[in-house]
């Protein structure tokens, strides 16, 4: 899978509070009930999920510790972001800051692109986020065919209370969110979040490239 330029689309992302982050683990359905079931992936979704060990935020309680690993394995498993083939990981620091990563398989790039547009966070969470989203350019040189980078409560210079990355890699979609919501936390610098984005991007690309 070769390197592609990012198409960073504009829109309105919604929902920010820890409850909204946890709510992202609940089923999200796209109106595609007449579609054939998505076939079992021939790639390892769990290998694409970012390991949290070693990701440290000294300004927000130190190392991120995994709190929940969840997966959908087809059939009658729970549907998340319009697929029942997915893996997700939720972690936090001792101070309650959160990091979430989702990877889902959609069978083909066409359906993945449909879901990328229909289930984009700015559309799904727009009624619950208390802050107007600000869109930033994704880092140069990512492998994603489509991507969005979103800041809530802040700006690229001062940092943001919450960041989101939503991207498509062929038939795979991924979502990453990082938030400082507990107490009176510092803003997350853009560079701190984009380093995580680059790690996710490389991990997904290498897993897909290995077949």
N, C-alpha and C positions, 0 to 999 in steps of 0.2 A: 504494500500500500504506500504510494508515494506522498510526498509532502504537498499539501494543497494550501492555497491562500484562504484566509478566514473571511466569511461574509458575516459581518457583525451587524445584526439587524436591530432597529430601534423599536421600542414599545414601552409598555408599562408593566413592571414586575410587582407582585403584591405579597404581603404578609411578613411580619418580622418579629418578634417575640418568640421565646423558646417554645411556646405552645404551637406556634405556626411551623417551626422547624420540625417538631415531633409530628405535627399533622401531615407533614410531607411523606411520612411513612404509611399513611392511610391510602386505600385504593383510589386511583384517579382513572376515570374511564373516558375514552374518546368514542365518539359516535360511529363505531365501526363494527357493529354487532353482526353484520352480514359477511364479514371477512372470514376466510378459512383460518383455522388455528395456526398460530406461529409454530413452525417446526422447531425441534430441539436444536439448540445451537451446537455447531461443530467447533466452537472455541470455548476457552475456559474463562467464564465471566469473573469467577472469584479471583483469578490471577490479575485482573484489571483493577481490582479495588485497592485503593491506597492503604498500605499499612501505616497505622498511626504512631507506632513505636518510634521514638526519636524525633517526632515533630514537637518542638518545644516553643512555648510562648512565655518568656520570663515575665512579661508585663501582665499576664493574665493567668497566673497560677502554675506555670511550668509545663510539664509534658501532657499531651493529649492521651487519654487512656480510653480504650475501646469500651463502650457501655453496651452496645447491641450490634450483633451481626445477624442479618436476616436475609433469606433468599426465597425466590419463587422458582419452582422447578417444573413448570408446565402443568398440563392437566387441569385439576381443580384447585391449584394453588392460587393464592391471592394475587389479584391483578394490581400492578403499580405502574403508573404512567403508561397505561394501555398495553402492557405486556405481562404475561405470567412467567417469563424467563428473566430473572433479575437477581442482583446481589446488592446489598447496601450495608453501610457501616456508620454507626453514630458514636461519637466520642466526645469527651469534655475534659477540661482541666479541673484542678482542685478548686478554682475560683468560679467554676460554672460556665466558662466559655465553651462554645460548641463547634464541632467540625462534623460535617455529614458528607458522605459520598455514595452515589447511586450509579449503577451500570445496568443497562437493560438491552436485551436483544430483540430485534423486530423482524427478522427473517429476510428482509431486503431493504435496500437503501431508500426506495421510493416510500414505503410505509414509514420508515424511520424519519424521513423528512416531513411527512404529514404530521407525525406526532411532535416533532421538533417545533413546528409552527403552532399546532393546536394546544399543546401542553406547556408552552413556554411559561416560566414562572411569573412573568409580568402579566400574563393573561389570567392564569389560574389563581394567583394570590392577590390580585389588584384590589379586591374589596376588603382585605384584612390587613395589608401593610399600612402602618400609620405614616410612612414617609414616601415622598415622591421619588421613584427610582431615577438614578443617573447612570447613563450608559457610558462605558469606557471602551476603548479599542483593546481587543485581546492582544496578548504579546505577539510580537512578530515571530514567524517561523513555526507556528503550531501545525500539527498534522490534521487537525479537524477540518472537515469540509464546511461546516457551519458552526458558528459559535456566538455566544452573547456573554458579556462581562458586565455585571450590574453592581452598583454601589447604593446602599441605603444609609441615610442619615450621615452625610458627610460629603467629601469630595476627594478627588484623586490626590490633591496636595496634602490635605490634613489627615486623610484616612477616612474610613467608614465604619459604622457600627456593625454592618453586615455586608458581606460580599457574596455574589452568586456567579457561578460559571455553568453554562448550559451549552452542550455541544454535541455534534453528530460526527461519528466516525464510521462511514459506510452504513451498515445495518445496526450499529450500536449507538445508543444515546448515553450521555453521562451528565450528572448534576453534582456540583460541589458547592457547599455553602459553609461559610465560616463567620461566626458571630460572637461579639462581646456584648452580652446583654445583662449580665448579673451586676448588681450594685452600680458603681460609677466607673465602668471600665474604660481603658484607653481606646482610641480608634485603631482599627487595623490598617496598617499602611498597605498601599497598593502593592509594593514590592514583596511584602510578606505573603500576600495572597497569591500573587502571580507565580511565586516560586512553587507553591503547592500546585497551581494550575499546570505549570511545566512538568512537574513530576507525574501528575495524572496523565497528561498528554503523552509523555514518553512511555509510560507504563502501558497504556492502551495500544499505542502504535506498535510497540515491540511484541505484545501479545498477539495482535492481529497479524503482524508480519511473520511471526513464527508459525502461523497457521494452526 
